[in-house]
Amino acid sequence: MIFRLACGDVMPGCAASFVNADKSLLLEEVARHAAAEHGLTEVTPEVLTAVDARIVRSPG
């Protein structure tokens, strides 16, 4: 399974995108990006739900 996320789907205007075969690693990348680029240092359950809803899953 391949997991993809376009940050702009969560944060309009952001061009960053992420692809990883490991969902946990993808979420770690996204969290680092969110902290560095968007000042989002706390991943609340609501944020995690919003991000997870926009992750595209495709066969590897």
N, C-alpha and C positions, 0 to 999 in steps of 0.2 A: 504494500500500500504506500502511495506517495501522498504527502500532505502538503498543501499549498495555501499561502495566505498573502493577499495583497493588503498592505497596511491601509491603503486608501479606502478599503471597504469598511474599515473601522474608524479611521481618522481621515476624513475627506481632505484631499489635496496632497497626501503623502504618497510618494512614488515607490517606496520600498516594498520589496516582495520577498517572500521566504519559501523555500522548498526543502523538504527533508523527508526521508523514509521513516524517521522516528518522531512520532508526535511530541514526545516529551522534549526532545532536542529542539524541535521547531518552536515550541512554546518558550523554551529558554532563550532562543535567539530573539523572539518577538519581545520578551520581557526586557532584555538588554537594550534593544532598539527603543522600546517605549520609554525607558528611563533616560537614555542618552538624548533622544531626539524630541521627545514629547513631555519630558519632566514627570512622567507617570512612574512613581517609585513604589506604589502599593498596588498589587494585583488583587483587587477585591473579587468576591464571587461573581458580582455583576459584570465586571470587566472580563473575567474569564469566560463567562457565558456568552458575552457579545463576541469575543474573539472566536470561541469554539464554533459558534453558529455560522461563522464566515469562512471557516477552514474548508477547502475543497479537497475531497478525498478521491483518489483515482487509483486504479490497479497499477502495481509496480511493473 
